[in-house]
Amino acid sequence: MQPGTQTGAVYRLRGKGLPRVGEGGRGDLHVRVHVWTPTKLTAEQRALLEQLAKVEGSPSADEHTGKKFWEQLRQAFGR
């Protein structure tokens, strides 16, 4: 995966899929990324994520929900 990969991104891995029936070789494997955000964090984990939010600034809007990542993160923490 590339740095900054977001939920919904699809990667094609050539030749890593299922064997081709009646032919030689393998097909392509398509991998869809689903990023999971934990809901239960230790105090240290929470502080680190909040520190990252300050350093990162405002990210681009999420394509699927229209919400920004950090807004979703704040909602997950009940803020």
PyMOL Python script that loads the backbone (N, CA, C, O; Angstrom):
from pymol import cmd

cmd.read_pdbstr("""\
ATOM      1  N   MET A   1       0.835  -1.182   0.000  1.00  0.00           N
ATOM      2  CA  MET A   1       0.000   0.000   0.000  1.00  0.00           C
ATOM      3  C   MET A   1       0.880   1.245   0.000  1.00  0.00           C
ATOM      4  O   MET A   1       2.012   1.243   0.484  1.00  0.00           O
ATOM      5  N   GLN A   2       0.326   2.277  -0.548  1.00  0.00           N
ATOM      6  CA  GLN A   2       1.005   3.557  -0.586  1.00  0.00           C
ATOM      7  C   GLN A   2       0.684   4.339   0.684  1.00  0.00           C
ATOM      8  O   GLN A   2      -0.407   4.185   1.234  1.00  0.00           O
ATOM      9  N   PRO A   3       1.607   5.174   1.164  1.00  0.00           N
ATOM     10  CA  PRO A   3       1.290   6.032   2.312  1.00  0.00           C
ATOM     11  C   PRO A   3       0.078   6.907   1.984  1.00  0.00           C
ATOM     12  O   PRO A   3      -0.047   7.413   0.869  1.00  0.00           O
ATOM     13  N   GLY A   4      -0.796   7.078   2.949  1.00  0.00           N
ATOM     14  CA  GLY A   4      -1.988   7.905   2.744  1.00  0.00           C
ATOM     15  C   GLY A   4      -3.143   7.178   2.087  1.00  0.00           C
ATOM     16  O   GLY A   4      -4.124   7.812   1.698  1.00  0.00           O
ATOM     17  N   THR A   5      -3.054   5.863   1.953  1.00  0.00           N
ATOM     18  CA  THR A   5      -4.136   5.090   1.345  1.00  0.00           C
ATOM     19  C   THR A   5      -5.408   5.260   2.161  1.00  0.00           C
ATOM     20  O   THR A   5      -5.376   5.166   3.388  1.00  0.00           O
ATOM     21  N   GLN A   6      -6.527   5.509   1.489  1.00  0.00           N
ATOM     22  CA  GLN A   6      -7.796   5.760   2.143  1.00  0.00           C
ATOM     23  C   GLN A   6      -8.744   4.582   1.949  1.00  0.00           C
ATOM     24  O   GLN A   6      -8.539   3.748   1.067  1.00  0.00           O
ATOM     25  N   THR A   7      -9.781   4.523   2.780  1.00  0.00           N
ATOM     26  CA  THR A   7     -10.817   3.512   2.643  1.00  0.00           C
ATOM     27  C   THR A   7     -11.423   3.587   1.253  1.00  0.00           C
ATOM     28  O   THR A   7     -11.686   4.674   0.740  1.00  0.00           O
ATOM     29  N   GLY A   8     -11.642   2.434   0.648  1.00  0.00           N
ATOM     30  CA  GLY A   8     -12.249   2.374  -0.675  1.00  0.00           C
ATOM     31  C   GLY A   8     -11.233   2.267  -1.802  1.00  0.00           C
ATOM     32  O   GLY A   8     -11.609   1.959  -2.933  1.00  0.00           O
ATOM     33  N   ALA A   9      -9.956   2.513  -1.528  1.00  0.00           N
ATOM     34  CA  ALA A   9      -8.936   2.384  -2.562  1.00  0.00           C
ATOM     35  C   ALA A   9      -8.842   0.926  -3.001  1.00  0.00           C
ATOM     36  O   ALA A   9      -8.979   0.018  -2.181  1.00  0.00           O
ATOM     37  N   VAL A  10      -8.611   0.703  -4.291  1.00  0.00           N
ATOM     38  CA  VAL A  10      -8.492  -0.645  -4.820  1.00  0.00           C
ATOM     39  C   VAL A  10      -7.118  -0.784  -5.464  1.00  0.00           C
ATOM     40  O   VAL A  10      -6.701   0.052  -6.265  1.00  0.00           O
ATOM     41  N   TYR A  11      -6.427  -1.853  -5.097  1.00  0.00           N
ATOM     42  CA  TYR A  11      -5.135  -2.157  -5.687  1.00  0.00           C
ATOM     43  C   TYR A  11      -5.257  -3.435  -6.500  1.00  0.00           C
ATOM     44  O   TYR A  11      -5.946  -4.372  -6.096  1.00  0.00           O
ATOM     45  N   ARG A  12      -4.579  -3.474  -7.658  1.00  0.00           N
ATOM     46  CA  ARG A  12      -4.562  -4.683  -8.481  1.00  0.00           C
ATOM     47  C   ARG A  12      -3.178  -5.310  -8.377  1.00  0.00           C
ATOM     48  O   ARG A  12      -2.166  -4.670  -8.665  1.00  0.00           O
ATOM     49  N   LEU A  13      -3.152  -6.571  -7.962  1.00  0.00           N
ATOM     50  CA  LEU A  13      -1.904  -7.309  -7.856  1.00  0.00           C
ATOM     51  C   LEU A  13      -1.863  -8.290  -9.026  1.00  0.00           C
ATOM     52  O   LEU A  13      -2.507  -9.339  -8.996  1.00  0.00           O
ATOM     53  N   ARG A  14      -1.111  -7.937 -10.036  1.00  0.00           N
ATOM     54  CA  ARG A  14      -1.049  -8.740 -11.262  1.00  0.00           C
ATOM     55  C   ARG A  14      -0.464 -10.124 -10.992  1.00  0.00           C
ATOM     56  O   ARG A  14       0.583 -10.267 -10.360  1.00  0.00           O
ATOM     57  N   GLY A  15      -1.172 -11.137 -11.493  1.00  0.00           N
ATOM     58  CA  GLY A  15      -0.687 -12.506 -11.390  1.00  0.00           C
ATOM     59  C   GLY A  15      -0.784 -13.123 -10.010  1.00  0.00           C
ATOM     60  O   GLY A  15      -0.227 -14.196  -9.780  1.00  0.00           O
ATOM     61  N   LYS A  16      -1.478 -12.472  -9.082  1.00  0.00           N
ATOM     62  CA  LYS A  16      -1.586 -12.986  -7.708  1.00  0.00           C
ATOM     63  C   LYS A  16      -2.983 -13.539  -7.400  1.00  0.00           C
ATOM     64  O   LYS A  16      -3.254 -13.911  -6.259  1.00  0.00           O
ATOM     65  N   GLY A  17      -3.855 -13.597  -8.378  1.00  0.00           N
ATOM     66  CA  GLY A  17      -5.217 -14.080  -8.170  1.00  0.00           C
ATOM     67  C   GLY A  17      -5.338 -15.579  -8.363  1.00  0.00           C
ATOM     68  O   GLY A  17      -4.357 -16.314  -8.248  1.00  0.00           O
ATOM     69  N   LEU A  18      -6.550 -16.026  -8.658  1.00  0.00           N
ATOM     70  CA  LEU A  18      -6.833 -17.455  -8.852  1.00  0.00           C
ATOM     71  C   LEU A  18      -6.222 -17.955 -10.161  1.00  0.00           C
ATOM     72  O   LEU A  18      -6.012 -17.185 -11.097  1.00  0.00           O
ATOM     73  N   PRO A  19      -5.938 -19.278 -10.209  1.00  0.00           N
ATOM     74  CA  PRO A  19      -5.438 -19.856 -11.463  1.00  0.00           C
ATOM     75  C   PRO A  19      -6.501 -19.721 -12.552  1.00  0.00           C
ATOM     76  O   PRO A  19      -7.697 -19.825 -12.280  1.00  0.00           O
ATOM     77  N   ARG A  20      -6.059 -19.492 -13.769  1.00  0.00           N
ATOM     78  CA  ARG A  20      -6.984 -19.386 -14.905  1.00  0.00           C
ATOM     79  C   ARG A  20      -7.400 -20.784 -15.353  1.00  0.00           C
ATOM     80  O   ARG A  20      -6.555 -21.652 -15.568  1.00  0.00           O
ATOM     81  N   VAL A  21      -8.693 -20.992 -15.490  1.00  0.00           N
ATOM     82  CA  VAL A  21      -9.216 -22.302 -15.892  1.00  0.00           C
ATOM     83  C   VAL A  21      -8.922 -22.514 -17.375  1.00  0.00           C
ATOM     84  O   VAL A  21      -9.285 -21.686 -18.211  1.00  0.00           O
ATOM     85  N   GLY A  22      -8.270 -23.618 -17.692  1.00  0.00           N
ATOM     86  CA  GLY A  22      -7.989 -23.959 -19.082  1.00  0.00           C
ATOM     87  C   GLY A  22      -6.859 -23.154 -19.691  1.00  0.00           C
ATOM     88  O   GLY A  22      -6.574 -23.303 -20.880  1.00  0.00           O
ATOM     89  N   GLU A  23      -6.214 -22.314 -18.919  1.00  0.00           N
ATOM     90  CA  GLU A  23      -5.102 -21.505 -19.410  1.00  0.00           C
ATOM     91  C   GLU A  23      -3.965 -21.589 -18.414  1.00  0.00           C
ATOM     92  O   GLU A  23      -4.145 -22.070 -17.295  1.00  0.00           O
ATOM     93  N   GLY A  24      -2.831 -21.134 -18.806  1.00  0.00           N
ATOM     94  CA  GLY A  24      -1.713 -21.090 -17.878  1.00  0.00           C
ATOM     95  C   GLY A  24      -1.731 -19.776 -17.104  1.00  0.00           C
ATOM     96  O   GLY A  24      -2.357 -18.802 -17.523  1.00  0.00           O
ATOM     97  N   GLY A  25      -1.048 -19.766 -15.989  1.00  0.00           N
ATOM     98  CA  GLY A  25      -0.908 -18.538 -15.215  1.00  0.00           C
ATOM     99  C   GLY A  25      -2.049 -18.273 -14.258  1.00  0.00           C
ATOM    100  O   GLY A  25      -2.939 -19.100 -14.062  1.00  0.00           O
ATOM    101  N   ARG A  26      -1.993 -17.111 -13.681  1.00  0.00           N
ATOM    102  CA  ARG A  26      -3.000 -16.697 -12.701  1.00  0.00           C
ATOM    103  C   ARG A  26      -3.604 -15.355 -13.119  1.00  0.00           C
ATOM    104  O   ARG A  26      -3.007 -14.578 -13.864  1.00  0.00           O
ATOM    105  N   GLY A  27      -4.787 -15.124 -12.618  1.00  0.00           N
ATOM    106  CA  GLY A  27      -5.437 -13.839 -12.858  1.00  0.00           C
ATOM    107  C   GLY A  27      -4.928 -12.785 -11.885  1.00  0.00           C
ATOM    108  O   GLY A  27      -4.002 -13.035 -11.113  1.00  0.00           O
ATOM    109  N   ASP A  28      -5.532 -11.619 -11.929  1.00  0.00           N
ATOM    110  CA  ASP A  28      -5.150 -10.528 -11.044  1.00  0.00           C
ATOM    111  C   ASP A  28      -5.990 -10.570  -9.771  1.00  0.00           C
ATOM    112  O   ASP A  28      -7.168 -10.925  -9.807  1.00  0.00           O
ATOM    113  N   LEU A  29      -5.383 -10.210  -8.664  1.00  0.00           N
ATOM    114  CA  LEU A  29      -6.077 -10.109  -7.389  1.00  0.00           C
ATOM    115  C   LEU A  29      -6.378  -8.632  -7.147  1.00  0.00           C
ATOM    116  O   LEU A  29      -5.469  -7.802  -7.164  1.00  0.00           O
ATOM    117  N   HIS A  30      -7.643  -8.304  -6.925  1.00  0.00           N
ATOM    118  CA  HIS A  30      -8.050  -6.928  -6.629  1.00  0.00           C
ATOM    119  C   HIS A  30      -8.312  -6.836  -5.131  1.00  0.00           C
ATOM    120  O   HIS A  30      -9.097  -7.608  -4.581  1.00  0.00           O
ATOM    121  N   VAL A  31      -7.652  -5.889  -4.481  1.00  0.00           N
ATOM    122  CA  VAL A  31      -7.765  -5.724  -3.038  1.00  0.00           C
ATOM    123  C   VAL A  31      -8.375  -4.365  -2.740  1.00  0.00           C
ATOM    124  O   VAL A  31      -7.846  -3.336  -3.160  1.00  0.00           O
ATOM    125  N   ARG A  32      -9.493  -4.360  -2.013  1.00  0.00           N
ATOM    126  CA  ARG A  32     -10.138  -3.111  -1.598  1.00  0.00           C
ATOM    127  C   ARG A  32      -9.747  -2.838  -0.152  1.00  0.00           C
ATOM    128  O   ARG A  32      -9.849  -3.720   0.701  1.00  0.00           O
ATOM    129  N   VAL A  33      -9.302  -1.620   0.122  1.00  0.00           N
ATOM    130  CA  VAL A  33      -8.826  -1.243   1.448  1.00  0.00           C
ATOM    131  C   VAL A  33      -9.990  -0.751   2.301  1.00  0.00           C
ATOM    132  O   VAL A  33     -10.817   0.042   1.852  1.00  0.00           O
ATOM    133  N   HIS A  34     -10.037  -1.234   3.530  1.00  0.00           N
ATOM    134  CA  HIS A  34     -11.011  -0.745   4.505  1.00  0.00           C
ATOM    135  C   HIS A  34     -10.220  -0.354   5.753  1.00  0.00           C
ATOM    136  O   HIS A  34      -9.659  -1.210   6.437  1.00  0.00           O
ATOM    137  N   VAL A  35     -10.183   0.936   6.038  1.00  0.00           N
ATOM    138  CA  VAL A  35      -9.431   1.429   7.188  1.00  0.00           C
ATOM    139  C   VAL A  35     -10.332   1.393   8.408  1.00  0.00           C
ATOM    140  O   VAL A  35     -11.451   1.905   8.377  1.00  0.00           O
ATOM    141  N   TRP A  36      -9.846   0.791   9.475  1.00  0.00           N
ATOM    142  CA  TRP A  36     -10.600   0.655  10.714  1.00  0.00           C
ATOM    143  C   TRP A  36     -10.043   1.626  11.740  1.00  0.00           C
ATOM    144  O   TRP A  36      -8.830   1.703  11.941  1.00  0.00           O
ATOM    145  N   THR A  37     -10.918   2.355  12.378  1.00  0.00           N
ATOM    146  CA  THR A  37     -10.525   3.273  13.446  1.00  0.00           C
ATOM    147  C   THR A  37     -11.005   2.691  14.764  1.00  0.00           C
ATOM    148  O   THR A  37     -12.203   2.469  14.939  1.00  0.00           O
ATOM    149  N   PRO A  38     -10.089   2.437  15.700  1.00  0.00           N
ATOM    150  CA  PRO A  38     -10.497   1.854  16.980  1.00  0.00           C
ATOM    151  C   PRO A  38     -11.381   2.814  17.777  1.00  0.00           C
ATOM    152  O   PRO A  38     -11.241   4.033  17.679  1.00  0.00           O
ATOM    153  N   THR A  39     -12.285   2.247  18.560  1.00  0.00           N
ATOM    154  CA  THR A  39     -13.185   3.083  19.363  1.00  0.00           C
ATOM    155  C   THR A  39     -12.775   3.124  20.832  1.00  0.00           C
ATOM    156  O   THR A  39     -13.128   4.061  21.547  1.00  0.00           O
ATOM    157  N   LYS A  40     -12.034   2.118  21.284  1.00  0.00           N
ATOM    158  CA  LYS A  40     -11.572   2.104  22.674  1.00  0.00           C
ATOM    159  C   LYS A  40     -10.063   2.284  22.673  1.00  0.00           C
ATOM    160  O   LYS A  40      -9.328   1.433  22.171  1.00  0.00           O
ATOM    161  N   LEU A  41      -9.607   3.390  23.233  1.00  0.00           N
ATOM    162  CA  LEU A  41      -8.184   3.708  23.260  1.00  0.00           C
ATOM    163  C   LEU A  41      -7.713   3.940  24.688  1.00  0.00           C
ATOM    164  O   LEU A  41      -8.492   4.328  25.559  1.00  0.00           O
ATOM    165  N   THR A  42      -6.436   3.699  24.910  1.00  0.00           N
ATOM    166  CA  THR A  42      -5.849   4.070  26.192  1.00  0.00           C
ATOM    167  C   THR A  42      -5.655   5.584  26.188  1.00  0.00           C
ATOM    168  O   THR A  42      -5.746   6.224  25.139  1.00  0.00           O
ATOM    169  N   ALA A  43      -5.392   6.144  27.341  1.00  0.00           N
ATOM    170  CA  ALA A  43      -5.150   7.583  27.429  1.00  0.00           C
ATOM    171  C   ALA A  43      -3.952   7.983  26.572  1.00  0.00           C
ATOM    172  O   ALA A  43      -3.964   9.038  25.937  1.00  0.00           O
ATOM    173  N   GLU A  44      -2.928   7.148  26.552  1.00  0.00           N
ATOM    174  CA  GLU A  44      -1.734   7.444  25.752  1.00  0.00           C
ATOM    175  C   GLU A  44      -2.048   7.418  24.254  1.00  0.00           C
ATOM    176  O   GLU A  44      -1.589   8.288  23.513  1.00  0.00           O
ATOM    177  N   GLN A  45      -2.828   6.426  23.800  1.00  0.00           N
ATOM    178  CA  GLN A  45      -3.202   6.346  22.392  1.00  0.00           C
ATOM    179  C   GLN A  45      -4.030   7.557  21.977  1.00  0.00           C
ATOM    180  O   GLN A  45      -3.819   8.128  20.907  1.00  0.00           O
ATOM    181  N   ARG A  46      -4.964   7.939  22.825  1.00  0.00           N
ATOM    182  CA  ARG A  46      -5.812   9.093  22.548  1.00  0.00           C
ATOM    183  C   ARG A  46      -4.970  10.371  22.425  1.00  0.00           C
ATOM    184  O   ARG A  46      -5.164  11.166  21.506  1.00  0.00           O
ATOM    185  N   ALA A  47      -4.038  10.556  23.360  1.00  0.00           N
ATOM    186  CA  ALA A  47      -3.169  11.739  23.333  1.00  0.00           C
ATOM    187  C   ALA A  47      -2.325  11.767  22.058  1.00  0.00           C
ATOM    188  O   ALA A  47      -2.129  12.824  21.460  1.00  0.00           O
ATOM    189  N   LEU A  48      -1.831  10.604  21.649  1.00  0.00           N
ATOM    190  CA  LEU A  48      -1.028  10.541  20.431  1.00  0.00           C
ATOM    191  C   LEU A  48      -1.848  10.890  19.197  1.00  0.00           C
ATOM    192  O   LEU A  48      -1.365  11.604  18.318  1.00  0.00           O
ATOM    193  N   LEU A  49      -3.090  10.393  19.116  1.00  0.00           N
ATOM    194  CA  LEU A  49      -3.948  10.725  17.977  1.00  0.00           C
ATOM    195  C   LEU A  49      -4.319  12.206  17.962  1.00  0.00           C
ATOM    196  O   LEU A  49      -4.383  12.824  16.899  1.00  0.00           O
ATOM    197  N   GLU A  50      -4.559  12.764  19.127  1.00  0.00           N
ATOM    198  CA  GLU A  50      -4.862  14.191  19.197  1.00  0.00           C
ATOM    199  C   GLU A  50      -3.651  15.031  18.786  1.00  0.00           C
ATOM    200  O   GLU A  50      -3.794  16.068  18.138  1.00  0.00           O
ATOM    201  N   GLN A  51      -2.463  14.574  19.170  1.00  0.00           N
ATOM    202  CA  GLN A  51      -1.238  15.261  18.772  1.00  0.00           C
ATOM    203  C   GLN A  51      -1.063  15.179  17.248  1.00  0.00           C
ATOM    204  O   GLN A  51      -0.686  16.163  16.612  1.00  0.00           O
ATOM    205  N   LEU A  52      -1.333  14.027  16.679  1.00  0.00           N
ATOM    206  CA  LEU A  52      -1.250  13.862  15.231  1.00  0.00           C
ATOM    207  C   LEU A  52      -2.235  14.785  14.515  1.00  0.00           C
ATOM    208  O   LEU A  52      -1.904  15.369  13.484  1.00  0.00           O
ATOM    209  N   ALA A  53      -3.442  14.915  15.061  1.00  0.00           N
ATOM    210  CA  ALA A  53      -4.445  15.796  14.460  1.00  0.00           C
ATOM    211  C   ALA A  53      -3.953  17.238  14.414  1.00  0.00           C
ATOM    212  O   ALA A  53      -4.202  17.946  13.439  1.00  0.00           O
ATOM    213  N   LYS A  54      -3.263  17.675  15.451  1.00  0.00           N
ATOM    214  CA  LYS A  54      -2.731  19.037  15.479  1.00  0.00           C
ATOM    215  C   LYS A  54      -1.640  19.224  14.430  1.00  0.00           C
ATOM    216  O   LYS A  54      -1.580  20.262  13.772  1.00  0.00           O
ATOM    217  N   VAL A  55      -0.782  18.225  14.273  1.00  0.00           N
ATOM    218  CA  VAL A  55       0.328  18.304  13.331  1.00  0.00           C
ATOM    219  C   VAL A  55      -0.163  18.216  11.886  1.00  0.00           C
ATOM    220  O   VAL A  55       0.322  18.941  11.016  1.00  0.00           O
ATOM    221  N   GLU A  56      -1.120  17.333  11.634  1.00  0.00           N
ATOM    222  CA  GLU A  56      -1.600  17.097  10.277  1.00  0.00           C
ATOM    223  C   GLU A  56      -2.422  18.252   9.723  1.00  0.00           C
ATOM    224  O   GLU A  56      -2.381  18.512   8.520  1.00  0.00           O
ATOM    225  N   GLY A  57      -3.152  18.934  10.557  1.00  0.00           N
ATOM    226  CA  GLY A  57      -4.018  19.992  10.057  1.00  0.00           C
ATOM    227  C   GLY A  57      -5.290  19.430   9.466  1.00  0.00           C
ATOM    228  O   GLY A  57      -5.743  18.357   9.864  1.00  0.00           O
ATOM    229  N   SER A  58      -5.864  20.135   8.529  1.00  0.00           N
ATOM    230  CA  SER A  58      -7.151  19.775   7.952  1.00  0.00           C
ATOM    231  C   SER A  58      -6.977  18.887   6.727  1.00  0.00           C
ATOM    232  O   SER A  58      -6.439  19.347   5.720  1.00  0.00           O
ATOM    233  N   PRO A  59      -7.417  17.619   6.777  1.00  0.00           N
ATOM    234  CA  PRO A  59      -7.327  16.726   5.626  1.00  0.00           C
ATOM    235  C   PRO A  59      -8.451  16.987   4.628  1.00  0.00           C
ATOM    236  O   PRO A  59      -9.377  17.748   4.909  1.00  0.00           O
ATOM    237  N   SER A  60      -8.364  16.352   3.465  1.00  0.00           N
ATOM    238  CA  SER A  60      -9.415  16.487   2.461  1.00  0.00           C
ATOM    239  C   SER A  60     -10.658  15.723   2.905  1.00  0.00           C
ATOM    240  O   SER A  60     -10.581  14.838   3.757  1.00  0.00           O
ATOM    241  N   ALA A  61     -11.800  16.069   2.322  1.00  0.00           N
ATOM    242  CA  ALA A  61     -13.067  15.429   2.687  1.00  0.00           C
ATOM    243  C   ALA A  61     -13.064  13.966   2.266  1.00  0.00           C
ATOM    244  O   ALA A  61     -12.494  13.610   1.235  1.00  0.00           O
ATOM    245  N   ASP A  62     -13.695  13.134   3.057  1.00  0.00           N
ATOM    246  CA  ASP A  62     -13.822  11.715   2.752  1.00  0.00           C
ATOM    247  C   ASP A  62     -14.822  11.541   1.615  1.00  0.00           C
ATOM    248  O   ASP A  62     -15.913  12.109   1.660  1.00  0.00           O
ATOM    249  N   GLU A  63     -14.467  10.770   0.606  1.00  0.00           N
ATOM    250  CA  GLU A  63     -15.315  10.598  -0.577  1.00  0.00           C
ATOM    251  C   GLU A  63     -16.631   9.901  -0.271  1.00  0.00           C
ATOM    252  O   GLU A  63     -17.642  10.176  -0.916  1.00  0.00           O
ATOM    253  N   HIS A  64     -16.630   9.006   0.701  1.00  0.00           N
ATOM    254  CA  HIS A  64     -17.817   8.178   0.929  1.00  0.00           C
ATOM    255  C   HIS A  64     -18.846   8.840   1.835  1.00  0.00           C
ATOM    256  O   HIS A  64     -20.045   8.641   1.643  1.00  0.00           O
ATOM    257  N   THR A  65     -18.409   9.616   2.812  1.00  0.00           N
ATOM    258  CA  THR A  65     -19.363  10.170   3.760  1.00  0.00           C
ATOM    259  C   THR A  65     -19.456  11.680   3.690  1.00  0.00           C
ATOM    260  O   THR A  65     -20.391  12.267   4.235  1.00  0.00           O
ATOM    261  N   GLY A  66     -18.500  12.321   3.025  1.00  0.00           N
ATOM    262  CA  GLY A  66     -18.486  13.774   2.967  1.00  0.00           C
ATOM    263  C   GLY A  66     -17.943  14.405   4.237  1.00  0.00           C
ATOM    264  O   GLY A  66     -17.880  15.630   4.339  1.00  0.00           O
ATOM    265  N   LYS A  67     -17.545  13.578   5.221  1.00  0.00           N
ATOM    266  CA  LYS A  67     -17.011  14.099   6.468  1.00  0.00           C
ATOM    267  C   LYS A  67     -15.493  14.039   6.425  1.00  0.00           C
ATOM    268  O   LYS A  67     -14.906  13.158   5.797  1.00  0.00           O
ATOM    269  N   LYS A  68     -14.889  14.967   7.086  1.00  0.00           N
ATOM    270  CA  LYS A  68     -13.436  14.940   7.168  1.00  0.00           C
ATOM    271  C   LYS A  68     -13.009  13.873   8.164  1.00  0.00           C
ATOM    272  O   LYS A  68     -13.734  13.559   9.108  1.00  0.00           O
ATOM    273  N   PHE A  69     -11.840  13.331   7.944  1.00  0.00           N
ATOM    274  CA  PHE A  69     -11.340  12.245   8.782  1.00  0.00           C
ATOM    275  C   PHE A  69     -11.315  12.617  10.247  1.00  0.00           C
ATOM    276  O   PHE A  69     -11.773  11.844  11.088  1.00  0.00           O
ATOM    277  N   TRP A  70     -10.789  13.784  10.568  1.00  0.00           N
ATOM    278  CA  TRP A  70     -10.651  14.165  11.974  1.00  0.00           C
ATOM    279  C   TRP A  70     -12.013  14.419  12.617  1.00  0.00           C
ATOM    280  O   TRP A  70     -12.165  14.223  13.822  1.00  0.00           O
ATOM    281  N   GLU A  71     -13.013  14.854  11.829  1.00  0.00           N
ATOM    282  CA  GLU A  71     -14.373  14.993  12.365  1.00  0.00           C
ATOM    283  C   GLU A  71     -14.919  13.624  12.744  1.00  0.00           C
ATOM    284  O   GLU A  71     -15.564  13.467  13.781  1.00  0.00           O
ATOM    285  N   GLN A  72     -14.651  12.626  11.885  1.00  0.00           N
ATOM    286  CA  GLN A  72     -15.092  11.275  12.184  1.00  0.00           C
ATOM    287  C   GLN A  72     -14.387  10.735  13.418  1.00  0.00           C
ATOM    288  O   GLN A  72     -14.996  10.049  14.240  1.00  0.00           O
ATOM    289  N   LEU A  73     -13.109  11.044  13.544  1.00  0.00           N
ATOM    290  CA  LEU A  73     -12.343  10.611  14.699  1.00  0.00           C
ATOM    291  C   LEU A  73     -12.883  11.241  15.985  1.00  0.00           C
ATOM    292  O   LEU A  73     -13.020  10.565  17.005  1.00  0.00           O
ATOM    293  N   ARG A  74     -13.189  12.547  15.926  1.00  0.00           N
ATOM    294  CA  ARG A  74     -13.757  13.214  17.110  1.00  0.00           C
ATOM    295  C   ARG A  74     -15.107  12.593  17.490  1.00  0.00           C
ATOM    296  O   ARG A  74     -15.397  12.408  18.672  1.00  0.00           O
ATOM    297  N   GLN A  75     -15.919  12.278  16.499  1.00  0.00           N
ATOM    298  CA  GLN A  75     -17.212  11.648  16.786  1.00  0.00           C
ATOM    299  C   GLN A  75     -17.025  10.286  17.433  1.00  0.00           C
ATOM    300  O   GLN A  75     -17.783   9.907  18.327  1.00  0.00           O
ATOM    301  N   ALA A  76     -16.009   9.544  16.979  1.00  0.00           N
ATOM    302  CA  ALA A  76     -15.746   8.236  17.562  1.00  0.00           C
ATOM    303  C   ALA A  76     -15.367   8.342  19.037  1.00  0.00           C
ATOM    304  O   ALA A  76     -15.630   7.429  19.821  1.00  0.00           O
ATOM    305  N   PHE A  77     -14.744   9.469  19.409  1.00  0.00           N
ATOM    306  CA  PHE A  77     -14.334   9.682  20.793  1.00  0.00           C
ATOM    307  C   PHE A  77     -15.390  10.433  21.601  1.00  0.00           C
ATOM    308  O   PHE A  77     -15.199  10.717  22.784  1.00  0.00           O
ATOM    309  N   GLY A  78     -16.510  10.752  20.941  1.00  0.00           N
ATOM    310  CA  GLY A  78     -17.589  11.433  21.656  1.00  0.00           C
ATOM    311  C   GLY A  78     -17.324  12.899  21.935  1.00  0.00           C
ATOM    312  O   GLY A  78     -17.791  13.446  22.934  1.00  0.00           O
ATOM    313  N   ARG A  79     -16.570  13.533  21.045  1.00  0.00           N
ATOM    314  CA  ARG A  79     -16.269  14.968  21.215  1.00  0.00           C
ATOM    315  C   ARG A  79     -16.975  15.793  20.200  1.00  0.00           C
ATOM    316  O   ARG A  79     -16.837  17.017  20.195  1.00  0.00           O
TER     317      ARG A  79
END
""", "prot")
cmd.dss("prot")
cmd.show_as("cartoon", "prot")
cmd.util.cbc("prot")
cmd.orient("prot")
